[in-house]
């Protein structure tokens, strides 16, 4: 995406002026928050579970290099071919090479945020290969040529009427209906044919177990199971941080994931994939390929503070509770990962030069920190990225890109004023005298007062009022 196309402020203002979008998100988020709260009604259990989840992720990150090597070893022994990709371009090239080798013309895809990161669908389309999203939400946004607006519920920004209209326009011979069951059945009929004819199935990975070489996927619709068993070739895509050490680490992570994401004790389908189809078995792919993507994650991992970004289990709870995301929606971020997790991950992956606005789209209310099932210190990381944006350094791509000499001068003046009693008194006296006369249209105030009431300065300072009462200056 070109620099000129990324304007979070402009996209946010447009979203705030869309009453239908606001209503759709408000209704959806209220439901998600209340249902999730019911799943963790026992406060003691919640704190114990998230402490366990955090420890699992922290232990995996502390051993990440060796666990990735172990994962490659066990997967290879199981018959899974492992590929390493430093960049999204490399990952796309690997997927294309596999598909060309088997002369694939159609790929069906389960939900995969890494594939969104890779812009895989558009890449394959350029090479004459159809990639069809099999997750219902992903299928809906693909029909409308949109990005997902949420990492768990991609079409959460649409209501039933909008989906019904979309299906009537995009699906041949579809009749208009707002009956959810009928809409789902219509999508199912289209997708079933594609499952049976697909040459390749592509999926994400929720957790990869180094101990056993097992790829774990959770889903509710059955599309993940179809994608990973019906086509003759299965390609699994994962970020390198998704590895866990042992099989026993999977249940607590999945319990936190499903309860936080969709308010379910467990999803309808839990897929544990360890080998391709064995001799005598009647289903399953003949080949399984695991593509492990870096795309800046190694650089994130190298910083002891920023590596906590990689704890994320992609539950989406931080989005559901974020006062910014719930008002502007996911499309305003123009990124595969929106919301709080996107605001700390995307600037590190793509650079602060184009994504420097994202860490500032935060009220620092700490709602995301309180709700994160693996205790990621999101607010602290947000603040760190704000610092990196104005201080050149090696930790983050494009660090210092937002540095401003004028702003630095203003802050130096502020520091000098507040460290000198004389300068402070002079400044407050001037503000008391002329501050209220300054028009709201003044360039320095225009942005602030466009959404706020211009502050009124007191006619007399606190020191003056104290002296009137006989209280001497300290």
C-alpha positions as CSV (number, residue, x, y, z in Angstrom):
1,X,0.0,0.0,0.0
2,X,1.5,3.3,-1.0
3,X,2.3,6.0,1.5
4,X,-0.3,8.4,0.1
5,X,-3.1,5.9,0.6
6,X,-2.5,5.5,4.4
7,X,-4.2,8.3,6.2
8,X,-5.7,7.1,9.4
9,X,-7.0,10.6,10.4
10,X,-8.9,11.0,7.1
11,X,-10.3,7.4,7.2
12,X,-11.4,7.8,10.9
13,X,-13.2,11.1,10.2
14,X,-15.1,9.4,7.4
15,X,-16.0,6.4,9.6
16,X,-17.3,8.7,12.4
17,X,-19.7,10.3,9.9
18,X,-21.2,7.0,8.9
19,X,-24.1,6.4,11.2
20,X,-24.8,2.9,9.9
21,X,-21.3,1.8,10.5
22,X,-21.3,3.2,14.0
23,X,-24.6,1.4,14.7
24,X,-23.4,-1.9,13.4
25,X,-20.2,-1.8,15.6
26,X,-22.0,-0.5,18.7
27,X,-24.5,-3.4,18.5
28,X,-21.9,-6.0,17.8
29,X,-19.4,-4.9,20.4
30,X,-22.0,-4.6,23.2
31,X,-22.9,-8.3,22.6
32,X,-19.3,-9.5,22.4
33,X,-18.3,-7.8,25.6
34,X,-21.2,-9.0,27.6
35,X,-20.8,-12.6,26.3
36,X,-17.1,-12.7,27.0
37,X,-17.7,-11.3,30.5
38,X,-20.1,-14.2,31.2
39,X,-17.4,-16.7,30.2
40,X,-15.0,-15.2,32.8
41,X,-17.5,-14.5,35.5
42,X,-15.2,-16.2,38.1
43,X,-12.6,-13.5,38.8
44,X,-10.2,-15.9,40.5
45,X,-10.3,-18.3,37.5
46,X,-9.8,-15.5,35.0
47,X,-6.7,-14.2,36.8
48,X,-5.3,-17.7,37.1
49,X,-6.0,-18.6,33.5
50,X,-4.5,-15.5,32.1
51,X,-1.4,-15.9,34.2
52,X,-1.1,-19.5,32.9
53,X,-1.6,-18.3,29.3
54,X,1.0,-15.6,29.7
55,X,3.5,-18.0,31.2
56,X,3.0,-20.4,28.2
57,X,3.6,-17.6,25.7
58,X,6.5,-16.2,27.6
59,X,8.2,-19.6,27.9
60,X,7.8,-20.2,24.2
61,X,9.3,-16.8,23.4
62,X,12.2,-17.3,25.8
63,X,13.1,-20.4,23.7
64,X,11.9,-19.3,20.3
65,X,14.9,-20.0,18.2
66,X,15.4,-23.5,19.5
67,X,11.6,-24.3,19.4
68,X,11.4,-23.3,15.8
69,X,14.3,-25.6,15.0
70,X,12.6,-28.4,17.0
71,X,9.3,-27.7,15.1
72,X,11.0,-28.0,11.7
73,X,12.6,-31.3,12.9
74,X,9.4,-32.9,14.1
75,X,7.3,-31.7,11.2
76,X,9.8,-33.0,8.7
77,X,9.9,-36.3,10.5
78,X,6.1,-36.4,10.3
79,X,6.1,-35.8,6.6
80,X,5.3,-32.1,6.6
81,X,7.5,-30.0,4.3
82,X,8.7,-26.8,6.1
83,X,9.5,-23.6,4.3
84,X,11.0,-20.4,5.8
85,X,10.2,-16.9,4.5
86,X,11.9,-13.8,5.6
87,X,9.5,-11.5,3.8
88,X,5.9,-11.6,2.5
89,X,7.3,-11.6,-1.1
90,X,9.3,-14.8,-0.3
91,X,6.2,-16.4,1.3
92,X,4.1,-15.6,-1.7
93,X,6.8,-17.0,-4.0
94,X,6.8,-20.2,-2.0
95,X,3.1,-20.6,-2.2
96,X,3.1,-19.9,-5.9
97,X,5.9,-22.4,-6.6
98,X,3.9,-25.2,-4.8
99,X,0.8,-24.4,-6.7
100,X,2.5,-24.2,-10.1
101,X,4.2,-27.5,-9.4
102,X,0.8,-29.3,-8.9
103,X,-0.8,-27.2,-11.8
104,X,-3.3,-25.7,-9.4
105,X,-6.0,-23.3,-10.7
106,X,-8.1,-23.0,-7.6
107,X,-7.2,-22.7,-3.9
108,X,-9.8,-22.6,-1.1
109,X,-8.7,-20.7,2.0
110,X,-9.5,-21.1,5.7
111,X,-9.1,-18.1,7.9
112,X,-5.5,-16.9,7.9
113,X,-4.3,-13.5,9.1
114,X,-0.8,-14.2,7.7
115,X,-2.3,-14.6,4.3
116,X,-3.9,-11.1,4.8
117,X,-0.5,-9.8,5.8
118,X,0.9,-11.3,2.5
119,X,-2.0,-10.0,0.4
120,X,-2.0,-13.5,-1.0
121,X,-5.3,-13.5,-2.8
122,X,-4.3,-10.5,-5.0
123,X,-0.9,-12.1,-5.6
124,X,-2.4,-15.4,-6.8
125,X,-5.0,-13.6,-8.9
126,X,-2.2,-11.9,-10.8
127,X,-0.8,-15.3,-11.7
128,X,-4.1,-16.6,-12.9
129,X,-5.0,-18.6,-9.8
130,X,-8.3,-18.2,-8.0
131,X,-8.1,-18.1,-4.2
132,X,-11.6,-18.3,-2.6
133,X,-12.2,-17.5,1.1
134,X,-14.1,-20.3,2.8
135,X,-14.7,-18.6,6.1
136,X,-18.2,-17.0,5.8
137,X,-17.1,-13.6,7.1
138,X,-14.0,-13.6,4.8
139,X,-16.2,-14.8,1.9
140,X,-18.5,-11.8,2.5
141,X,-15.7,-9.2,2.5
142,X,-14.1,-10.9,-0.5
143,X,-17.3,-10.6,-2.5
144,X,-17.4,-6.9,-1.7
145,X,-13.7,-6.5,-2.5
146,X,-12.9,-5.3,1.1
147,X,-10.3,-6.0,3.7
148,X,-11.5,-7.7,6.9
149,X,-12.5,-5.2,9.6
150,X,-11.8,-7.5,12.5
151,X,-9.4,-10.4,13.0
152,X,-12.0,-12.8,14.3
153,X,-15.2,-11.5,12.6
154,X,-14.2,-10.1,9.3
155,X,-17.6,-8.8,8.2
156,X,-18.7,-7.4,11.6
157,X,-19.1,-4.0,10.0
158,X,-22.0,-5.2,7.9
159,X,-25.6,-5.9,9.0
160,X,-28.0,-8.5,7.7
161,X,-29.6,-6.2,5.1
162,X,-26.2,-5.2,3.7
163,X,-25.2,-8.9,3.4
164,X,-28.5,-9.8,1.8
165,X,-28.1,-7.1,-0.8
166,X,-24.5,-8.1,-1.5
167,X,-25.4,-11.8,-2.0
168,X,-28.2,-10.8,-4.4
169,X,-25.8,-8.7,-6.5
170,X,-22.8,-11.0,-6.5
171,X,-24.1,-14.6,-6.4
172,X,-25.7,-15.9,-9.5
173,X,-29.4,-16.7,-9.2
174,X,-29.5,-15.6,-5.6
175,X,-32.8,-14.3,-4.3
176,X,-33.0,-11.5,-1.8
177,X,-33.6,-12.7,1.7
178,X,-32.7,-11.4,5.2
179,X,-33.1,-14.9,6.7
180,X,-29.7,-15.6,8.2
181,X,-30.1,-19.4,7.8
182,X,-31.0,-19.0,4.2
183,X,-28.0,-16.7,3.6
184,X,-25.7,-19.1,5.3
185,X,-27.1,-22.0,3.3
186,X,-26.6,-20.1,0.0
187,X,-22.9,-19.5,0.9
188,X,-22.5,-23.1,1.9
189,X,-23.9,-24.4,-1.5
190,X,-21.4,-22.2,-3.4
191,X,-18.4,-23.1,-1.2
192,X,-19.1,-26.9,-1.2
193,X,-18.6,-27.1,-4.9
194,X,-15.4,-25.2,-4.6
195,X,-14.1,-27.5,-1.8
196,X,-14.6,-30.5,-4.0
197,X,-12.9,-29.0,-7.0
198,X,-10.0,-27.2,-5.3
199,X,-6.4,-28.2,-6.1
200,X,-5.0,-26.7,-2.9
201,X,-6.3,-25.8,0.6
202,X,-4.7,-22.9,2.4
203,X,-5.1,-22.4,6.2
204,X,-3.6,-20.4,9.1
205,X,-2.2,-21.9,12.3
206,X,-3.4,-21.0,15.8
207,X,-0.6,-22.9,17.5
208,X,2.3,-25.1,16.2
209,X,3.6,-27.7,18.8
210,X,7.4,-28.1,18.7
211,X,7.3,-31.3,20.7
212,X,5.0,-33.2,18.3
213,X,5.0,-31.2,15.1
214,X,1.3,-30.7,15.3
215,X,-0.5,-27.8,13.7
216,X,-3.6,-26.7,15.7
217,X,-6.5,-24.8,14.1
218,X,-9.8,-23.7,15.7
219,X,-12.9,-22.7,13.8
220,X,-16.7,-22.9,14.0
221,X,-18.0,-23.5,10.4
222,X,-16.2,-26.6,9.3
223,X,-14.5,-24.8,6.5
224,X,-11.1,-25.2,8.1
225,X,-11.6,-29.0,8.3
226,X,-12.7,-29.1,4.6
227,X,-9.8,-26.9,3.5
228,X,-7.2,-29.1,5.3
229,X,-8.6,-32.5,4.3
230,X,-10.4,-32.4,0.9
231,X,-7.9,-30.8,-1.5
232,X,-4.8,-33.0,-2.3
233,X,-2.4,-30.3,-1.1
234,X,-2.6,-28.3,2.2
235,X,-0.5,-25.2,2.7
236,X,-0.4,-23.9,6.3
237,X,0.8,-20.3,6.9
238,X,2.0,-19.1,10.3
239,X,4.0,-16.3,11.8
240,X,7.1,-17.6,13.6
241,X,5.7,-16.6,17.0
242,X,2.9,-19.1,16.9
243,X,5.1,-22.0,18.1
244,X,4.5,-23.5,21.6
245,X,6.7,-25.9,23.4
246,X,4.5,-28.8,24.3
247,X,1.2,-30.4,23.5
248,X,0.0,-29.7,27.1
249,X,0.5,-25.9,26.4
250,X,-2.3,-26.0,23.8
251,X,-5.4,-26.4,26.0
252,X,-4.9,-23.3,28.2
253,X,-4.1,-21.2,25.1
254,X,-7.1,-22.4,23.2
255,X,-9.4,-22.0,26.1
256,X,-8.3,-18.4,26.6
257,X,-8.5,-17.8,22.8
258,X,-12.0,-19.2,22.2
259,X,-13.6,-17.7,25.3
260,X,-12.0,-14.3,24.6
261,X,-12.8,-14.3,20.9
262,X,-16.3,-15.7,20.5
263,X,-17.3,-16.3,24.1
264,X,-17.3,-20.1,23.6
265,X,-15.8,-22.6,26.1
266,X,-14.4,-24.3,22.9
267,X,-15.0,-23.9,19.2
268,X,-17.1,-26.3,17.2
269,X,-14.0,-27.7,15.4
270,X,-10.5,-28.2,16.9
271,X,-8.2,-29.5,14.2
272,X,-4.9,-31.2,15.1
273,X,-2.8,-31.9,12.0
274,X,0.4,-33.9,12.4
275,X,0.9,-35.8,9.2
276,X,-0.3,-36.0,5.5
277,X,-2.6,-38.9,4.5
278,X,-1.1,-42.2,5.5
279,X,-1.3,-45.4,3.5
280,X,-4.7,-46.9,3.9
281,X,-6.4,-43.7,5.1
282,X,-9.4,-42.5,3.1
283,X,-9.1,-38.8,3.5
284,X,-6.6,-36.0,4.1
285,X,-4.1,-34.3,1.8
286,X,-1.2,-36.1,0.1
287,X,1.1,-33.2,0.9
288,X,1.3,-30.7,3.7
289,X,3.5,-27.6,3.5
290,X,4.2,-25.3,6.5
291,X,5.3,-21.8,5.5
292,X,6.8,-20.0,8.5
293,X,6.9,-16.2,8.0
294,X,9.2,-13.7,9.6
295,X,8.3,-10.3,8.1
296,X,10.0,-8.2,10.7
297,X,9.2,-10.5,13.7
298,X,12.9,-11.3,14.3
299,X,13.6,-7.6,14.7
300,X,10.7,-7.3,17.1
301,X,12.0,-10.4,19.0
302,X,15.5,-8.8,19.3
303,X,14.2,-6.1,21.6
304,X,13.4,-7.4,25.1
305,X,10.5,-5.0,25.6
306,X,9.0,-5.0,22.1
307,X,9.1,-8.8,21.9
308,X,6.0,-8.9,24.2
309,X,4.1,-7.9,21.0
310,X,4.7,-11.5,19.9
311,X,2.7,-13.0,22.8
312,X,-0.6,-12.3,21.0
313,X,-2.9,-15.2,20.4
314,X,-5.1,-13.2,18.0
315,X,-8.3,-13.4,20.0
316,X,-9.5,-9.9,19.1
317,X,-10.7,-9.0,22.7
318,X,-8.6,-5.9,22.7
319,X,-10.5,-4.6,19.7
320,X,-13.9,-5.3,21.2
321,X,-13.0,-3.2,24.3
322,X,-11.1,-0.4,22.6
323,X,-13.0,3.0,22.6
324,X,-11.2,4.0,19.4
325,X,-11.7,0.8,17.4
326,X,-15.3,0.4,18.3
327,X,-16.1,3.9,17.0
328,X,-14.1,4.0,13.8
329,X,-14.0,0.3,12.8
330,X,-11.3,-1.8,11.3
331,X,-11.1,-0.3,7.8
332,X,-9.9,3.1,9.2
333,X,-6.6,1.4,10.0
334,X,-6.1,0.2,6.4
335,X,-4.1,-2.7,7.8
336,X,-4.5,-6.5,8.2
337,X,-4.3,-6.1,12.0
338,X,-6.5,-3.2,13.3
339,X,-7.2,-2.1,16.9
340,X,-4.8,-2.1,19.8
341,X,-2.7,-5.2,18.6
342,X,-2.5,-3.6,15.2
343,X,-1.3,-0.3,16.6
344,X,1.7,-2.0,18.1
345,X,2.4,-4.7,15.5
346,X,1.9,-3.0,12.2
347,X,4.2,0.0,12.9
348,X,7.0,-2.5,13.8
349,X,6.4,-4.6,10.6
350,X,5.8,-1.8,8.1
351,X,7.7,1.0,9.7
352,X,6.9,4.2,11.6
353,X,7.4,6.2,8.4
354,X,4.0,5.1,7.0
355,X,2.4,3.8,10.2
356,X,3.5,6.4,12.7
357,X,-0.1,7.6,13.3
358,X,-1.3,4.2,14.6
359,X,0.3,4.3,18.1
360,X,-1.2,7.8,18.6
361,X,-4.7,6.5,17.9
362,X,-5.0,5.5,21.6
363,X,-6.6,7.0,24.6
364,X,-4.2,5.1,27.0
365,X,-7.3,4.0,28.9
366,X,-5.8,0.5,29.5
367,X,-9.0,-1.3,28.6
368,X,-6.9,-3.5,26.2
369,X,-4.4,-4.3,28.9
370,X,-7.0,-5.3,31.4
371,X,-8.7,-7.6,28.9
372,X,-5.7,-9.2,27.2
373,X,-5.8,-13.0,28.0
374,X,-2.0,-13.3,27.9
375,X,-1.2,-10.0,29.7
376,X,0.5,-8.1,26.9
377,X,1.4,-4.6,28.2
378,X,-0.1,-2.9,25.2
379,X,-0.2,0.6,26.6
380,X,3.5,0.5,27.5
381,X,4.4,-0.8,24.1
382,X,2.2,2.0,22.5
383,X,4.1,4.6,24.6
384,X,7.5,3.0,23.5
385,X,6.5,3.3,19.9
386,X,5.5,6.9,20.3
387,X,9.0,7.5,21.7
388,X,10.6,5.6,18.8
389,X,8.7,7.7,16.3
390,X,10.6,10.9,17.3
391,X,14.0,9.4,18.3
392,X,16.1,7.8,15.6
393,X,17.4,4.4,16.6
394,X,17.9,0.8,15.4
395,X,15.1,-0.9,17.4
396,X,12.1,-0.1,15.1
397,X,12.0,0.5,11.3
398,X,11.9,4.2,10.4
399,X,12.4,5.2,14.0
400,X,12.6,9.0,14.2
401,X,10.4,9.5,11.1
402,X,8.1,11.8,13.0
403,X,10.8,13.9,14.6
404,X,10.0,17.6,14.4
405,X,12.5,20.4,15.3
406,X,9.6,22.8,15.9
407,X,7.9,20.3,18.3
408,X,11.3,19.7,20.1
409,X,11.7,23.4,20.5
410,X,8.2,23.7,22.0
411,X,8.9,21.0,24.5
412,X,12.2,22.6,25.5
413,X,10.3,25.8,26.0
414,X,7.7,24.0,28.1
415,X,10.4,22.4,30.2
416,X,12.2,25.7,30.8
417,X,8.9,27.4,31.7
418,X,7.9,24.8,34.3
419,X,11.3,24.5,35.8
420,X,11.5,28.3,36.5
421,X,9.0,29.9,39.0
422,X,9.6,33.3,37.4
423,X,9.0,32.0,33.8
424,X,6.0,30.1,35.0
425,X,4.4,33.1,36.6
426,X,5.0,35.2,33.5
427,X,3.5,32.6,31.2
428,X,0.4,32.1,33.4
429,X,-0.1,35.9,33.6
430,X,0.0,36.2,29.9
431,X,-2.4,33.3,29.3
432,X,-4.8,34.8,31.8
433,X,-4.7,38.1,30.1
434,X,-4.9,37.1,26.4
435,X,-5.7,33.4,26.3
436,X,-9.5,33.9,26.3
437,X,-9.3,36.4,23.5
438,X,-7.6,34.0,21.1
439,X,-10.2,32.9,18.4
440,X,-10.9,29.2,18.1
441,X,-10.0,29.5,14.4
442,X,-6.4,30.3,15.3
443,X,-4.2,27.7,13.5
444,X,-2.7,26.4,16.8
445,X,-6.2,25.8,18.2
446,X,-8.2,24.9,15.1
447,X,-7.7,21.1,15.2
448,X,-8.2,21.0,18.9
449,X,-11.4,23.0,18.9
450,X,-12.9,21.2,15.9
451,X,-14.0,18.5,18.3
452,X,-13.7,20.2,21.7
453,X,-14.7,23.4,23.5
454,X,-11.9,26.0,23.7
455,X,-10.6,26.0,27.3
456,X,-11.2,29.2,29.3
457,X,-8.3,30.5,31.3
458,X,-8.9,31.8,34.8
459,X,-8.7,35.6,35.2
460,X,-6.4,35.2,38.2
461,X,-3.7,32.7,38.9
462,X,-3.8,30.3,41.8
463,X,-0.9,32.2,43.4
464,X,-2.9,35.4,43.3
465,X,-5.9,33.7,45.0
466,X,-3.6,32.2,47.6
467,X,-2.0,35.5,48.4
468,X,-5.4,37.1,48.9
469,X,-6.1,34.5,51.6
470,X,-2.7,35.3,53.2
471,X,-1.0,32.1,52.1
472,X,2.6,32.9,51.2
473,X,4.3,31.4,48.1
474,X,6.3,28.4,49.0
